[in-house]
Amino acid sequence: MAFMSVLMVLGFLAIIMAIILAIAVLMYVFTGIGLSKIAKKLGEENSWLAWIPVANSYLVGKLGCNVKTGIFLAVASPVSGIISGIMNIMIQNQPVDLLNNDVIAIAFWMVIIALSLLSIALSITMLVFYLIAVYHIYEKFSKEAVIMTVFTALSAGILSPVFLFAIRNHEVRKEYT
């Protein structure tokens, strides 16, 4: 009986993971199609960058603001991931015998807290720059840029692939040509 319960839970978790994976693939495709078409309409020669995960952040920054914003968005994401990875490794591999020393334990946790704060600050900064960039892209193609940006912000960026896909066939507004 307990074995069947475990199998049911595992089956349920597998279904949830499959749904999450399907949504992630769908959002990736929406971003690729939408961003590459928008890039072409804005005269970007390298519209294919929309299909490369870190490079598409660069493209969003470049199309929405400028090259420096694009570089920041492209570099900040992997750096944030590296910081999180370092924290994970440090926490999982705590030198237990050294942490018996109060001074070392305090220093260890201060480093963990500093890395956490750095990661959070970088993530927030990255989100703000991303929102500014997508706002400018939305604005070039739609009068509803503010609404799309608010919903993009409320969803922490999750809705941006949907909006990019939705505006891909719009013409560049006259104010931006």
C-alpha positions in Angstrom: 0.0 0.0 0.0 2.8 2.5 0.9 4.6 1.6 -2.3 1.6 2.5 -4.4 1.3 5.8 -2.5 5.0 6.6 -3.3 4.4 5.7 -7.0 1.3 8.0 -7.1 3.3 10.9 -5.6 6.2 10.3 -8.0 3.8 10.1 -11.0 2.1 13.3 -9.9 5.5 15.0 -9.6 6.5 13.7 -13.0 3.4 15.2 -14.5 4.1 18.6 -12.8 7.7 18.6 -14.1 6.5 17.7 -17.6 4.0 20.7 -17.5 6.7 23.0 -16.3 9.1 21.8 -19.0 6.5 22.3 -21.7 5.8 25.8 -20.5 9.5 26.6 -20.4 10.0 25.3 -24.0 6.9 27.3 -25.1 8.3 30.5 -23.5 11.7 29.9 -25.2 10.0 29.5 -28.6 7.8 32.6 -28.0 10.9 34.6 -27.1 12.9 33.3 -30.1 10.2 34.0 -32.6 9.1 37.3 -31.2 12.5 38.8 -30.5 14.0 37.7 -33.8 11.2 39.2 -35.8 11.3 42.4 -33.7 15.1 42.6 -34.2 14.7 42.3 -38.0 12.1 45.1 -38.0 14.5 47.3 -36.0 17.3 46.6 -38.5 19.4 44.3 -36.3 21.6 42.2 -38.4 22.1 39.5 -35.7 18.4 38.7 -35.1 19.4 35.0 -34.7 20.8 36.0 -31.3 17.2 35.8 -30.1 17.5 32.0 -30.1 20.6 31.8 -27.8 19.8 31.9 -24.1 22.3 34.5 -22.8 22.6 36.3 -26.1 18.9 37.0 -26.2 19.3 39.1 -23.0 22.0 41.0 -24.8 19.6 41.6 -27.7 16.8 42.8 -25.5 19.2 45.3 -23.8 20.6 46.5 -27.2 17.2 46.8 -28.9 15.6 48.4 -25.9 18.3 50.7 -24.7 21.9 50.4 -26.0 24.9 48.0 -26.3 26.1 48.6 -22.7 22.7 47.6 -21.3 22.8 44.5 -23.5 26.2 43.6 -22.3 25.2 44.1 -18.7 22.1 41.9 -19.1 24.1 39.2 -20.8 26.9 39.2 -18.2 24.8 39.7 -15.1 22.7 36.5 -15.5 25.6 34.0 -15.6 27.5 36.0 -12.8 24.4 35.7 -10.6 24.2 32.0 -11.3 27.9 31.6 -10.5 27.5 33.4 -7.2 24.5 31.2 -6.3 26.6 28.1 -7.2 29.5 29.2 -5.0 27.1 29.7 -2.1 25.6 26.3 -2.7 29.0 24.6 -2.7 30.1 26.5 0.4 26.9 25.5 2.3 27.0 21.9 1.2 30.7 21.5 2.0 30.9 23.2 5.3 34.2 22.3 7.0 32.5 21.0 10.2 35.7 20.7 12.2 36.6 24.3 11.4 33.1 25.6 12.2 33.5 24.5 15.8 35.7 27.6 16.1 33.3 30.5 16.7 35.4 33.1 14.8 35.7 30.9 11.7 32.0 30.0 11.9 31.0 33.7 12.1 33.3 34.6 9.2 31.9 31.7 7.1 28.3 32.8 7.6 29.2 36.4 7.0 30.7 35.4 3.6 27.5 33.5 2.9 25.3 36.5 3.8 27.5 38.9 1.8 27.2 36.6 -1.3 23.4 36.3 -0.8 23.1 40.1 -0.6 25.2 40.5 -3.7 23.2 37.9 -5.6 19.9 39.6 -4.6 21.2 43.1 -5.5 22.4 41.8 -8.8 19.1 40.1 -9.6 17.1 43.2 -8.7 19.3 45.4 -10.8 19.1 43.0 -13.7 15.3 42.9 -13.5 15.1 46.7 -13.4 17.4 47.0 -16.5 15.4 44.2 -18.2 12.1 46.0 -17.5 13.4 49.3 -18.8 14.7 47.6 -22.0 11.5 45.7 -22.7 9.4 48.8 -22.0 11.3 50.6 -24.8 10.8 47.6 -27.1 7.1 47.4 -26.3 6.8 51.2 -26.8 8.3 51.0 -30.3 5.5 48.5 -31.3 2.5 49.2 -29.2 0.6 52.0 -27.4 0.0 49.6 -24.6 3.7 49.5 -23.5 3.0 50.7 -20.0 0.4 48.0 -19.3 2.6 45.3 -20.8 5.6 46.5 -18.7 3.5 46.5 -15.5 2.4 42.9 -16.2 5.9 41.9 -17.1 7.1 43.4 -13.8 4.3 41.8 -11.7 5.3 38.4 -13.3 9.0 39.1 -12.7 9.6 38.9 -16.4 7.7 35.7 -17.1 5.1 37.4 -19.4 7.7 39.1 -21.6 7.9 36.2 -24.1 4.1 36.3 -24.5 4.2 40.1 -25.1 7.2 39.9 -27.5 5.4 37.2 -29.4 2.2 39.2 -29.4 3.7 42.4 -30.9 6.1 40.7 -33.4 3.8 41.4 -36.3 3.1 45.0 -35.4 4.7 47.7 -37.4 7.2 50.0 -35.8 5.3 53.1 -34.6 5.8 56.2 -36.6 7.4 58.0 -33.7 10.2 55.5 -33.8 10.9 55.2 -37.5 
